[in-house]
Amino acid sequence: MKKNTTNLAFYVPYGLWLALFVIAPVLLIIYQSFFDISGHFTLSNYATYFQSGTYILMTINSVVYAFIITAVTLLVAYPAAYLLHNTKHKQLWLLLIILPTWINLLLKAYAFIGIFSQNGGINSFLGMFGIAPQQFLFTDLSFILVASYIEIPFMILPIFNAIEELNEGLVNASRDLGARGWQTFTKVILPLTMNGVKAGVQAVFIPSLSLFMLTRLIGGNRVITLGTAIEEHFLVTMNWGMGSTIGVVLIIAMFLIMFLTGERKRKGARPR
C-alpha cells in the first residue's frame, strides 16, 4: 500500500504540470473561440474562417511551407545522423549540433538578417566576383532556409537515436546475402529507423505550421501563415475569439499529423 502511494506521488507533479500548462490553455482557447470581439457567444468565428478565401489560403500556405521545411530538414538530417552514427566522438558532434538550439530564436533571426541583407556576408562574397547585390532577404527561399536551419537539430536527434538502436547484425546479414548498399538502406536501415523519422517529422512539421516571427523578420510579411494571423488577431486587432478559432484549427491539424505519423499496431499482432 505504501509503495503504491509513493508511486502515485511521483505522478502528481507531472499531472499538475500537464493540467495547468497543456490541458487548461487548450480548453481556454476552445472556450474563447466561441466569443466575438464584443464578448458575445457566437459561432460566427468558425463560419468566417471556413467561408473566407483568405483564411483558407493561409491554411494552404501554412501546410505547404511546413511540408517544404520538413522535407528539407529530413533530406539534410538523415544523412547527417547516419554519418554521425559512424563518426568518432559522436557525442561531441551531437553536442555541437544541439548547441544552436540554446541560442535565442530572435538572435538567430537577426544574425541571418545580417547574412542575407544587401550589405551582408553573401552579397559581400558575391561582390568579390563583380556580381551586383542580390535580394536574398524577404524572399520565400530565405524563409525556408532559415526555418530549416532552426529545425534541423529536432530532426537529427530522433533519427540519430533510431540509428543508434539499430541492430548492426541485420545490416551485416543483408550485406552478406549480397544486397547492395542502396538495397540495404531501403530494405533494412530505413524501415527499421522509420520511427525516428516519424518522430522527427512531428517535431518539425507541427511547429512549422505556426511560425510567425520568422515570417516577419526573414520573410518580410511576404510569407503569410496561420501563425501570422493569430499574432495579428491577438496583438493588433484584439479579436481574441478569431485568433482562438485559428488556434483550434491548428490544434486539430497537429493532432491529425500526430495520428498520421504515429505508430499503430496491426490487427492480430501479438504483443512483444
The 8 nearest C-alpha neighbors of each residue, nearest first, counted from 0:
[[1, 3, 2, 4, 5, 6, 7, 8],
 [0, 2, 4, 3, 5, 6, 7, 8],
 [3, 1, 5, 4, 0, 6, 7, 8],
 [2, 4, 6, 0, 5, 1, 7, 8],
 [3, 5, 7, 1, 2, 6, 8, 0],
 [4, 6, 2, 8, 7, 3, 1, 9],
 [7, 5, 3, 9, 8, 4, 2, 10],
 [6, 8, 4, 10, 9, 5, 3, 11],
 [9, 7, 5, 11, 10, 6, 4, 12],
 [8, 10, 6, 7, 11, 5, 12, 13],
 [9, 11, 13, 7, 8, 12, 14, 6],
 [10, 12, 14, 8, 13, 9, 15, 7],
 [13, 11, 15, 14, 10, 16, 9, 8],
 [14, 12, 16, 10, 15, 11, 17, 9],
 [13, 15, 11, 17, 12, 16, 10, 18],
 [14, 16, 18, 12, 17, 13, 19, 11],
 [17, 15, 13, 19, 14, 18, 20, 12],
 [18, 16, 14, 21, 15, 20, 19, 13],
 [17, 19, 22, 15, 16, 21, 23, 20],
 [20, 18, 16, 23, 17, 15, 21, 22],
 [19, 21, 17, 16, 18, 23, 24, 22],
 [22, 20, 17, 24, 23, 18, 19, 25],
 [21, 23, 18, 25, 24, 26, 17, 20],
 [22, 24, 26, 19, 25, 21, 18, 27],
 [25, 23, 27, 26, 22, 21, 28, 20],
 [26, 24, 28, 22, 27, 23, 29, 21],
 [25, 27, 29, 23, 24, 28, 30, 22],
 [28, 26, 30, 24, 25, 29, 31, 23],
 [29, 27, 31, 243, 25, 30, 26, 32],
 [28, 30, 26, 32, 27, 31, 247, 25],
 [29, 31, 27, 28, 32, 33, 26, 34],
 [32, 30, 28, 240, 33, 29, 34, 27],
 [31, 33, 240, 244, 243, 29, 30, 34],
 [34, 32, 41, 31, 40, 42, 30, 240],
 [35, 33, 40, 39, 240, 38, 41, 32],
 [36, 34, 38, 240, 37, 39, 41, 40],
 [35, 37, 238, 38, 240, 34, 239, 237],
 [38, 36, 35, 39, 34, 238, 40, 240],
 [37, 39, 35, 34, 36, 40, 240, 41],
 [40, 38, 34, 35, 37, 41, 36, 33],
 [41, 39, 34, 33, 35, 38, 42, 32],
 [42, 40, 33, 34, 43, 39, 35, 44],
 [43, 41, 44, 33, 45, 46, 40, 34],
 [42, 44, 46, 45, 41, 47, 35, 33],
 [45, 43, 47, 46, 42, 241, 48, 244],
 [44, 46, 48, 47, 43, 42, 49, 244],
 [47, 45, 43, 44, 49, 48, 50, 42],
 [48, 46, 44, 50, 45, 49, 51, 43],
 [47, 49, 45, 51, 46, 50, 54, 44],
 [48, 50, 46, 51, 47, 45, 55, 54],
 [51, 49, 47, 48, 46, 52, 55, 54],
 [52, 50, 53, 48, 54, 49, 47, 55],
 [51, 53, 55, 54, 56, 50, 49, 48],
 [54, 52, 56, 51, 55, 57, 48, 58],
 [53, 55, 57, 56, 51, 52, 48, 58],
 [54, 56, 58, 52, 57, 53, 59, 51],
 [57, 55, 59, 53, 58, 54, 52, 60],
 [58, 56, 54, 224, 60, 55, 59, 225],
 [57, 59, 55, 61, 56, 60, 225, 54],
 [58, 60, 56, 62, 61, 57, 63, 55],
 [61, 59, 57, 63, 58, 62, 224, 64],
 [60, 62, 224, 58, 208, 64, 59, 63],
 [61, 63, 65, 59, 60, 64, 66, 58],
 [64, 62, 66, 60, 65, 61, 59, 67],
 [63, 65, 67, 61, 66, 62, 60, 68],
 [64, 66, 207, 62, 68, 204, 208, 63],
 [65, 67, 63, 69, 64, 68, 62, 70],
 [68, 66, 70, 64, 69, 65, 71, 63],
 [67, 69, 65, 71, 147, 70, 66, 143],
 [68, 70, 66, 72, 67, 71, 204, 203],
 [69, 71, 67, 73, 68, 72, 66, 74],
 [72, 70, 68, 74, 73, 69, 67, 75],
 [71, 73, 75, 69, 151, 74, 70, 147],
 [72, 74, 76, 70, 75, 71, 77, 69],
 [75, 73, 71, 72, 76, 77, 70, 78],
 [76, 74, 72, 73, 77, 78, 79, 71],
 [75, 77, 155, 73, 79, 72, 78, 74],
 [76, 78, 80, 79, 73, 75, 74, 81],
 [79, 77, 81, 80, 76, 82, 75, 74],
 [78, 80, 76, 82, 77, 81, 83, 75],
 [81, 79, 159, 83, 77, 78, 82, 155],
 [82, 80, 78, 84, 83, 79, 77, 85],
 [83, 81, 79, 85, 84, 80, 78, 86],
 [82, 84, 80, 86, 81, 85, 89, 79],
 [83, 85, 81, 82, 86, 80, 163, 89],
 [86, 84, 82, 83, 81, 87, 89, 80],
 [87, 85, 83, 89, 84, 82, 88, 92],
 [86, 88, 89, 85, 83, 84, 90, 92],
 [89, 87, 91, 90, 86, 92, 93, 83],
 [88, 90, 92, 87, 91, 86, 83, 93],
 [91, 89, 93, 92, 88, 94, 87, 95],
 [90, 92, 94, 93, 89, 88, 95, 96],
 [93, 91, 95, 89, 94, 90, 96, 88],
 [92, 94, 90, 96, 91, 95, 89, 97],
 [93, 95, 97, 91, 92, 96, 98, 90],
 [96, 94, 92, 98, 93, 97, 91, 99],
 [95, 97, 93, 94, 98, 152, 92, 99],
 [96, 98, 94, 95, 100, 99, 152, 93],
 [97, 99, 95, 100, 96, 101, 94, 102],
 [100, 98, 101, 102, 97, 96, 95, 149],
 [99, 101, 98, 102, 97, 149, 152, 103],
 [102, 100, 99, 98, 103, 97, 104, 96],
 [103, 101, 100, 99, 104, 106, 107, 98],
 [102, 104, 106, 105, 101, 107, 100, 99],
 [103, 105, 107, 106, 108, 102, 100, 149],
 [104, 106, 108, 107, 103, 109, 212, 102],
 [107, 105, 109, 103, 108, 104, 110, 102],
 [108, 106, 110, 104, 105, 109, 111, 103],
 [107, 109, 105, 111, 110, 106, 104, 112],
 [110, 108, 112, 106, 111, 107, 105, 113],
 [109, 111, 107, 113, 108, 112, 106, 114],
 [112, 110, 114, 113, 108, 109, 115, 107],
 [113, 111, 109, 115, 110, 114, 116, 108],
 [114, 112, 119, 111, 110, 116, 115, 109],
 [113, 115, 119, 111, 120, 112, 116, 121],
 [114, 116, 136, 112, 135, 119, 113, 111],
 [117, 115, 119, 113, 118, 136, 112, 114],
 [118, 116, 119, 132, 122, 134, 115, 133],
 [119, 117, 116, 122, 123, 120, 113, 132],
 [120, 118, 114, 116, 113, 115, 117, 122],
 [119, 121, 114, 123, 122, 124, 118, 115],
 [120, 122, 124, 123, 119, 114, 115, 125],
 [123, 121, 125, 132, 124, 120, 119, 126],
 [122, 124, 126, 120, 121, 125, 119, 118],
 [125, 123, 121, 122, 126, 127, 120, 128],
 [124, 126, 122, 127, 130, 123, 128, 121],
 [125, 127, 129, 123, 130, 128, 124, 122],
 [126, 128, 125, 124, 129, 123, 130, 122],
 [129, 127, 126, 125, 130, 124, 131, 123],
 [130, 128, 126, 127, 131, 125, 132, 124],
 [131, 129, 126, 125, 128, 132, 127, 122],
 [130, 132, 126, 133, 129, 125, 122, 128],
 [133, 131, 122, 117, 130, 134, 126, 125],
 [132, 134, 135, 131, 122, 117, 130, 116],
 [133, 135, 136, 117, 132, 116, 137, 138],
 [136, 134, 115, 133, 138, 141, 137, 116],
 [135, 137, 115, 138, 116, 134, 141, 217],
 [138, 136, 218, 219, 217, 135, 141, 221],
 [139, 137, 140, 141, 218, 136, 135, 142],
 [138, 140, 142, 141, 143, 218, 222, 137],
 [139, 141, 143, 138, 142, 144, 135, 137],
 [140, 142, 144, 138, 143, 139, 136, 145],
 [141, 143, 139, 218, 145, 140, 217, 144],
 [142, 144, 146, 140, 141, 145, 147, 68],
 [145, 143, 141, 147, 142, 146, 148, 140],
 [144, 146, 148, 142, 147, 143, 141, 149],
 [145, 147, 143, 149, 148, 144, 142, 150],
 [148, 146, 150, 144, 68, 145, 149, 72],
 [149, 147, 145, 151, 146, 150, 144, 72],
 [148, 150, 146, 147, 151, 145, 152, 100],
 [151, 149, 147, 148, 153, 152, 203, 146],
 [150, 152, 154, 72, 148, 153, 149, 147],
 [153, 151, 155, 154, 150, 97, 156, 96],
 [154, 152, 151, 150, 155, 156, 202, 199],
 [153, 155, 199, 151, 152, 156, 76, 157],
 [154, 156, 76, 152, 158, 153, 80, 159],
 [155, 157, 159, 158, 154, 153, 152, 160],
 [158, 156, 195, 160, 159, 199, 155, 161],
 [157, 159, 195, 161, 155, 160, 156, 196],
 [160, 158, 80, 162, 156, 161, 157, 155],
 [159, 161, 163, 157, 158, 162, 156, 164],
 [160, 162, 158, 195, 192, 164, 163, 159],
 [163, 161, 165, 159, 164, 160, 192, 158],
 [162, 164, 160, 161, 165, 159, 84, 166],
 [165, 163, 161, 162, 160, 166, 192, 159],
 [166, 164, 162, 163, 167, 161, 191, 192],
 [165, 167, 168, 169, 164, 170, 163, 162],
 [168, 166, 170, 169, 165, 171, 172, 164],
 [167, 169, 171, 166, 170, 172, 173, 165],
 [168, 170, 172, 167, 171, 166, 173, 187],
 [171, 169, 167, 173, 172, 168, 174, 187],
 [170, 172, 168, 174, 173, 169, 175, 167],
 [173, 171, 175, 169, 174, 170, 168, 176],
 [174, 172, 170, 176, 171, 175, 178, 183],
 [173, 175, 178, 171, 177, 176, 172, 170],
 [174, 176, 172, 177, 173, 171, 178, 170],
 [177, 175, 173, 174, 178, 172, 171, 179],
 [178, 176, 174, 175, 179, 173, 172, 183],
 [179, 177, 174, 173, 182, 176, 183, 180],
 [178, 180, 182, 181, 183, 177, 174, 173],
 [179, 181, 183, 182, 184, 178, 174, 185],
 [180, 182, 184, 183, 179, 185, 178, 186],
 [183, 181, 179, 185, 184, 180, 178, 186],
 [184, 182, 180, 187, 186, 181, 185, 178],
 [183, 185, 188, 181, 182, 187, 189, 186],
 [184, 186, 182, 189, 183, 187, 181, 188],
 [187, 185, 183, 182, 184, 188, 190, 189],
 [188, 186, 183, 184, 190, 189, 185, 191],
 [187, 189, 184, 191, 190, 192, 185, 183],
 [188, 190, 192, 185, 191, 184, 187, 193],
 [191, 189, 193, 192, 188, 187, 186, 185],
 [190, 192, 188, 189, 193, 187, 165, 194],
 [193, 191, 161, 189, 194, 195, 190, 162],
 [194, 192, 196, 190, 195, 191, 189, 197],
 [193, 195, 197, 196, 192, 198, 161, 262],
 [196, 194, 158, 157, 198, 161, 193, 197],
 [195, 197, 193, 199, 194, 198, 158, 200],
 [198, 196, 200, 194, 199, 260, 195, 193],
 [197, 199, 195, 201, 196, 200, 194, 202],
 [200, 198, 154, 202, 196, 201, 197, 157],
 [201, 199, 197, 203, 198, 202, 204, 196],
 [200, 202, 198, 199, 204, 203, 205, 197],
 [201, 203, 199, 200, 153, 204, 198, 205],
 [204, 202, 200, 201, 205, 206, 69, 150],
 [205, 203, 207, 65, 201, 200, 69, 206],
 [204, 206, 207, 208, 203, 253, 201, 202],
 [207, 205, 208, 204, 209, 203, 210, 202],
 [208, 206, 65, 204, 205, 210, 209, 203],
 [209, 207, 61, 206, 65, 205, 210, 62],
 [208, 210, 226, 207, 206, 225, 211, 224],
 [211, 209, 226, 207, 208, 212, 213, 206],
 [210, 212, 227, 226, 214, 213, 209, 215],
 [213, 211, 215, 214, 210, 216, 105, 227],
 [214, 212, 216, 217, 215, 211, 218, 210],
 [213, 215, 218, 211, 212, 222, 217, 220],
 [216, 214, 219, 220, 213, 218, 212, 217],
 [215, 217, 213, 219, 214, 218, 212, 108],
 [218, 216, 213, 137, 142, 219, 214, 215],
 [217, 219, 137, 214, 142, 215, 222, 220],
 [218, 220, 137, 215, 221, 217, 216, 214],
 [221, 219, 215, 222, 218, 214, 223, 137],
 [222, 220, 219, 218, 223, 137, 138, 214],
 [221, 223, 220, 218, 214, 224, 139, 219],
 [224, 222, 221, 227, 57, 220, 214, 60],
 [225, 223, 61, 57, 227, 226, 60, 222],
 [224, 226, 228, 227, 57, 209, 58, 229],
 [227, 225, 209, 211, 229, 224, 210, 228],
 [226, 228, 211, 230, 224, 225, 229, 223],
 [229, 227, 225, 231, 230, 226, 232, 224],
 [230, 228, 242, 226, 232, 231, 227, 233],
 [229, 231, 227, 233, 228, 232, 234, 226],
 [230, 232, 235, 228, 229, 234, 233, 236],
 [233, 231, 236, 238, 242, 229, 237, 230],
 [232, 234, 237, 239, 230, 231, 242, 238],
 [235, 233, 231, 237, 230, 232, 236, 229],
 [236, 234, 231, 237, 232, 233, 230, 238],
 [235, 237, 232, 238, 231, 234, 233, 239],
 [238, 236, 233, 232, 235, 239, 234, 36],
 [239, 237, 232, 36, 236, 240, 241, 233],
 [238, 240, 242, 233, 241, 237, 243, 232],
 [239, 241, 32, 243, 34, 31, 35, 242],
 [242, 240, 244, 243, 239, 44, 238, 32],
 [241, 243, 229, 239, 232, 245, 244, 240],
 [242, 244, 246, 32, 240, 28, 241, 245],
 [245, 243, 32, 241, 247, 246, 242, 240],
 [246, 244, 248, 242, 247, 243, 249, 241],
 [245, 247, 243, 249, 244, 248, 250, 242],
 [248, 246, 250, 244, 249, 245, 243, 251],
 [247, 249, 245, 251, 246, 250, 252, 244],
 [250, 248, 252, 246, 247, 251, 253, 245],
 [249, 251, 247, 253, 252, 248, 246, 254],
 [252, 250, 248, 254, 253, 249, 255, 247],
 [253, 251, 249, 255, 250, 254, 248, 256],
 [254, 252, 250, 256, 255, 251, 205, 249],
 [253, 255, 257, 251, 256, 252, 258, 250],
 [254, 256, 252, 258, 253, 257, 251, 259],
 [255, 257, 259, 253, 258, 254, 260, 252],
 [256, 258, 254, 260, 255, 261, 259, 253],
 [259, 257, 255, 261, 256, 260, 254, 262],
 [258, 260, 256, 257, 261, 255, 262, 254],
 [261, 259, 257, 197, 258, 256, 262, 201],
 [262, 260, 258, 257, 259, 263, 197, 198],
 [261, 263, 260, 264, 194, 258, 259, 197],
 [264, 262, 261, 265, 258, 260, 259, 266],
 [265, 263, 266, 262, 268, 267, 270, 269],
 [264, 266, 268, 267, 263, 269, 262, 270],
 [265, 267, 268, 264, 269, 263, 270, 262],
 [266, 268, 265, 269, 264, 270, 263, 271],
 [269, 267, 265, 266, 270, 264, 271, 263],
 [268, 270, 271, 267, 266, 265, 264, 263],
 [271, 269, 268, 264, 267, 265, 266, 263],
 [270, 269, 268, 264, 267, 265, 266, 263]]
